[in-house]
Amino acid sequence: MRILVTGGAGFIGSHLCERLVKEGHEVICLDNFFTGRRENIYHLLDDKRFELLRHDVIEPVLLEVDQIYNLACPASPIHYQYNPVKTVKTSVMGTINMLGLAKRVRARILQASTSEVYGDPEIHPQPEDYWGHVNPIGPRSCYDEGKRLAETLMMDYHRQNKVDTRIARIFNTYGPRMLEHDGRVVSNFITQALRGEELTLYGTGEQTRAFCYVDDLVEALLRLMNVGEGTDPAYDVHDPVNLGNPGEFTMRELADEVGRAAGVDIRVRHCPLPQDDPQQRKPDITRARDLLGWSPTVSLRDGLKRTVADFVERKRT
């Protein structure tokens, strides 16, 4: 197939492009390089099945493709809060443009949504039918609400225009090619540990997250994109699907695991908790297990070892 990946030079997008090329597809990687990096896809540039297009999804684009993975949007607070209006435009106008393209060429489209649509959840773990607890006017809302509206657009284009849509609610993902200074907890901890610095814990360090290794996530995205209607009568393939690791860790436990992976004795310092930072986050992946036959296979300890090794290698070069 001919497949478009928006945000394809980013952390998750580059791993997805790599997998799709490996499986023999023609891949068009579209990126504006705000957070994406050419280094992430250098090794693909000589492959005749891979094409790089510098473009911003908030502007329309005309392409002939069979599938669209819409991953374009900064995903870390430092980046999405840098220009919140542009973040909203990326989620809303970008999704409208990609849905318009999908409608014109009759392509199937997968929207990369986020666990942030649940906000600071009052239900734990979070199932897909939970509507969330989100502050619509807070500093994180440009991302949270942008992604919620992207889901609305996906469902409306499906209902009104019969566009074949998929929605992936992605929980915390980590692995090689993460940006070193993106403000996310795994990259922060690894960078600080390798420098011999104190690891920054916000609040008490008892807030929890669930961490999914990037290879597991890419496998789930492929399965969700290619699952057929009627696969499991209990589920509609167009409804959102949680994709993440249900293993739950406190920030303090994560700090200890990063220390083990980096081979260092860690020290921590506590800072005030950012506004609207969720106290707990863990996916209910029943739907992904039943519909996709998917569950994560890489443990946090193994995944962190691979991620630390990548950070060390990039530091050398």
C-alpha distance (Angstrom), angle and dihedral (degrees) to the residues before:
residue distance angle dihedral
M1 . . .
R2 3.78 . .
I3 3.79 107.4 .
L4 3.80 132.3 -171.9
V5 3.81 118.5 -151.6
T6 3.80 113.7 -170.8
G7 3.78 112.0 -157.3
G8 3.80 85.0 23.2
A9 3.81 95.3 151.9
G10 3.80 92.0 55.8
F11 3.78 129.0 96.2
I12 3.80 99.7 -85.0
G13 3.80 94.8 23.7
S14 3.80 94.4 58.4
H15 3.81 91.9 51.9
L16 3.81 89.1 49.1
C17 3.83 92.4 49.5
E18 3.79 89.9 49.1
R19 3.81 92.1 52.0
L20 3.82 93.8 46.3
V21 3.81 92.8 50.0
K22 3.79 89.6 47.6
E23 3.81 89.0 54.9
G24 3.82 90.6 54.6
H25 3.80 102.0 -102.8
E26 3.79 126.4 138.1
V27 3.80 106.0 -114.9
I28 3.80 129.4 -160.9
C29 3.79 110.2 -164.1
L30 3.80 112.2 -158.1
D31 3.80 119.0 -169.8
N32 3.81 139.2 149.3
F33 3.83 90.9 -154.0
F34 3.79 96.6 -126.6
T35 3.80 90.6 130.9
G36 3.82 99.0 -7.5
R37 3.80 118.3 93.5
R38 3.78 131.7 -149.3
E39 3.79 88.4 -138.6
N40 3.80 88.7 67.6
I41 3.80 92.6 63.0
Y42 3.85 103.0 26.6
H43 3.79 90.5 108.0
L44 3.82 90.4 57.4
L45 3.81 98.7 49.7
D46 3.82 95.4 87.6
D47 3.80 92.9 52.1
K48 3.82 110.8 102.1
R49 3.81 90.4 -144.0
F50 3.81 92.1 59.8
E51 3.80 125.5 78.5
L52 3.81 127.5 -179.7
L53 3.79 119.9 -149.2
R54 3.81 121.1 -175.1
H55 3.77 104.0 -146.9
D56 3.80 141.3 129.7
V57 3.81 116.0 -123.2
I58 3.80 92.0 -140.0
E59 3.83 84.6 74.5
P60 3.83 118.5 66.6
V61 3.80 118.7 -108.2
L62 3.81 130.2 -165.3
L63 3.80 115.5 -141.6
E64 3.78 138.1 145.3
V65 3.81 108.6 -125.5
D66 3.80 140.1 147.6
Q67 3.81 98.4 -146.1
I68 3.82 136.4 20.2
Y69 3.79 125.7 -157.4
N70 3.82 104.9 -166.1
L71 3.81 103.8 -157.2
A72 3.82 98.3 141.9
C73 3.82 111.7 128.4
P74 3.81 134.5 91.3
A75 3.80 106.2 -101.4
S76 3.80 106.0 -169.6
P77 3.83 123.2 79.7
I78 3.81 93.8 -121.8
H79 3.79 91.1 56.9
Y80 3.78 102.5 36.0
Q81 3.82 92.3 46.0
Y82 3.82 91.9 48.9
N83 3.82 89.7 78.0
P84 3.81 107.5 6.3
V85 3.81 94.8 176.4
K86 3.81 90.3 54.8
T87 3.81 89.2 47.6
V88 3.81 90.5 56.1
K89 3.81 90.3 46.2
T90 3.79 90.7 51.8
S91 3.80 93.0 52.0
V92 3.80 96.5 41.3
M93 3.81 108.6 28.7
G94 3.79 91.6 32.1
T95 3.79 91.6 53.2
I96 3.81 91.7 46.1
N97 3.81 89.9 52.0
M98 3.80 93.3 48.4
L99 3.81 92.0 46.0
G100 3.79 89.4 49.6
L101 3.79 89.2 52.4
A102 3.81 91.5 47.3
K103 3.80 90.2 50.2
R104 3.82 93.2 49.9
V105 3.80 97.2 47.9
R106 3.82 96.5 29.5
A107 3.79 93.5 -120.5
R108 3.78 125.2 160.2
I109 3.82 110.7 -116.2
L110 3.80 131.4 -157.4
Q111 3.80 119.3 -161.7
A112 3.78 118.3 -151.1
S113 3.79 101.9 -138.5
T114 3.78 124.7 169.1
S115 3.77 146.6 -127.2
E116 3.81 85.0 -114.9
V117 3.81 87.5 83.7
Y118 3.82 85.1 77.4
G119 3.82 91.6 57.4
D120 3.81 113.3 -169.2
P121 3.80 93.9 -13.3
E122 3.78 125.1 -137.5
I123 3.83 90.7 -166.3
H124 3.80 120.1 65.4
P125 2.99 126.7 -131.4
Q126 3.80 96.7 21.3
P127 3.83 118.5 -122.1
E128 3.80 121.2 -163.7
D129 3.80 92.8 -108.8
Y130 3.83 91.2 61.5
W131 3.83 107.9 104.1
G132 3.78 95.4 -152.8
H133 3.79 140.1 -126.5
V134 3.81 105.2 -103.6
N135 3.80 132.4 163.1
P136 3.83 102.9 -132.2
I137 3.83 94.6 -162.5
G138 3.81 102.9 38.5
P139 3.83 128.1 109.0
R140 3.81 91.3 -95.4
S141 3.81 95.0 48.5
C142 3.82 94.9 90.2
Y143 3.80 86.6 70.3
D144 3.82 100.9 30.6
E145 3.79 96.5 46.5
G146 3.80 93.1 37.8
K147 3.78 90.2 58.0
R148 3.81 92.4 44.0
L149 3.79 89.6 54.3
A150 3.81 90.3 46.4
E151 3.81 87.4 58.3
T152 3.81 89.6 49.3
L153 3.80 90.3 52.8
M154 3.79 91.9 48.8
M155 3.79 92.7 52.9
D156 3.83 93.4 43.6
Y157 3.82 93.1 49.9
H158 3.79 88.5 49.1
R159 3.80 94.4 48.7
Q160 3.81 97.4 39.5
N161 3.82 102.7 32.5
K162 3.83 102.5 21.9
V163 3.81 92.1 -120.9
D164 3.82 110.2 169.4
T165 3.80 101.7 -119.6
R166 3.80 139.0 177.4
I167 3.82 127.6 -170.6
A168 3.82 122.6 -156.8
R169 3.80 117.4 -168.0
I170 3.79 99.7 -155.8
F171 3.80 119.7 -156.1
N172 3.82 125.1 -159.4
T173 3.79 108.8 -41.2
Y174 3.80 127.6 -173.0
G175 3.78 139.6 173.8
P176 3.82 144.0 105.8
R177 3.83 117.5 -17.7
M178 3.78 95.3 33.3
L179 3.79 109.9 147.1
E180 3.79 109.3 -103.0
H181 3.81 95.9 -135.7
D182 3.78 103.3 32.6
G183 3.79 94.7 120.3
R184 3.80 94.8 -118.2
V185 3.75 116.5 134.3
V186 3.83 100.5 -117.2
S187 3.80 95.1 49.2
N188 3.83 91.0 41.9
F189 3.80 92.7 52.2
I190 3.81 94.7 45.3
T191 3.81 93.5 47.8
Q192 3.80 92.0 48.0
A193 3.82 93.3 45.2
L194 3.81 93.1 50.9
R195 3.82 90.3 50.1
G196 3.78 92.4 49.4
E197 3.81 90.9 -117.1
E198 3.77 129.4 140.2
L199 3.80 113.1 -88.3
T200 3.80 112.7 -118.4
L201 3.79 113.8 -124.0
Y202 3.79 116.2 -173.1
G203 3.77 116.8 -145.0
T204 3.79 114.6 -20.1
G205 3.79 94.7 -28.7
E206 3.81 89.3 -121.0
Q207 3.80 95.4 107.1
T208 3.80 110.8 110.8
R209 3.80 138.4 -135.0
A210 3.80 135.7 174.5
F211 3.80 116.6 -130.7
C212 3.80 124.7 -151.4
Y213 3.81 122.4 -167.0
V214 3.80 112.5 -122.8
D215 3.83 96.0 -120.1
D216 3.81 90.0 56.5
L217 3.80 90.5 49.6
V218 3.82 93.7 49.7
E219 3.80 89.6 51.8
A220 3.81 89.3 52.7
L221 3.82 92.8 48.5
L222 3.80 91.0 52.5
R223 3.80 91.9 49.0
L224 3.80 92.7 47.8
M225 3.81 92.9 48.5
N226 3.79 92.5 50.2
V227 3.80 101.9 38.0
G228 3.79 110.6 117.1
E229 3.79 127.7 -130.1
G230 3.77 112.8 -96.0
T231 3.82 92.9 26.6
D232 3.80 89.9 127.1
P233 3.82 114.2 12.2
A234 3.80 89.8 -152.8
Y235 3.81 91.2 68.0
D236 3.80 137.8 49.7
V237 3.83 108.5 -138.3
H238 3.81 89.9 -144.6
D239 3.81 93.3 62.7
P240 3.83 119.4 92.0
V241 3.81 118.7 -83.4
N242 3.82 124.1 -156.9
L243 3.81 112.1 -127.9
G244 3.77 115.2 -171.5
N245 3.76 145.3 91.4
P246 3.83 114.3 -77.0
G247 3.81 90.4 -152.0
E248 3.82 104.9 112.3
F249 3.82 125.2 -151.1
T250 3.78 134.0 176.8
M251 3.79 116.9 -126.4
R252 3.79 88.8 -111.0
E253 3.82 90.8 54.7
L254 3.80 90.0 48.4
A255 3.81 90.2 52.0
D256 3.80 90.2 53.4
E257 3.84 91.5 49.3
V258 3.81 91.4 49.8
G259 3.80 89.0 51.1
R260 3.81 90.5 53.6
A261 3.81 92.6 47.1
A262 3.81 91.8 48.9
G263 3.80 93.2 42.7
V264 3.80 94.3 -125.6
D265 3.78 137.6 120.2
I266 3.76 106.0 -115.1
R267 3.77 131.2 -141.2
V268 3.80 121.8 -166.7
R269 3.78 136.9 -154.3
H270 3.79 124.6 -162.8
C271 3.81 123.7 -130.7
P272 3.81 131.6 -179.3
L273 3.79 115.5 -79.2
P274 3.84 112.9 -104.4
Q275 3.81 117.7 -113.6
D276 3.82 114.5 -83.2
D277 3.81 92.7 4.2
P278 3.84 106.1 158.1
Q279 3.80 116.8 -114.4
Q280 3.78 94.0 -148.4
R281 3.77 137.1 11.9
K282 3.79 127.4 178.6
P283 3.81 129.2 146.2
D284 3.76 126.8 -126.5
I285 3.82 98.4 -141.1
T286 3.81 97.8 -177.2
R287 3.81 90.4 117.1
A288 3.83 93.0 50.3
R289 3.81 90.8 48.9
D290 3.81 94.1 48.3
L291 3.81 99.4 38.0
L292 3.81 101.4 34.1
G293 3.79 103.3 22.6
W294 3.80 85.6 -127.3
S295 3.76 135.9 139.8
P296 3.83 130.0 150.9
T297 3.80 118.4 -86.9
V298 3.83 104.0 -176.6
S299 3.81 116.1 85.4
L300 3.79 120.6 -136.8
R301 3.81 90.6 -114.2
D302 3.82 94.1 53.2
G303 3.77 93.3 41.7
L304 3.80 92.9 50.9
K305 3.82 90.8 51.0
R306 3.82 89.9 56.0
T307 3.79 92.1 44.3
V308 3.81 94.2 49.0
A309 3.82 89.8 48.7
D310 3.82 89.2 54.4
F311 3.81 92.0 49.7
V312 3.81 90.3 49.9
E313 3.82 91.9 48.9
R314 3.80 93.0 49.7
K315 3.79 90.0 48.1
R316 3.80 89.2 57.6
T317 3.79 93.5 50.6
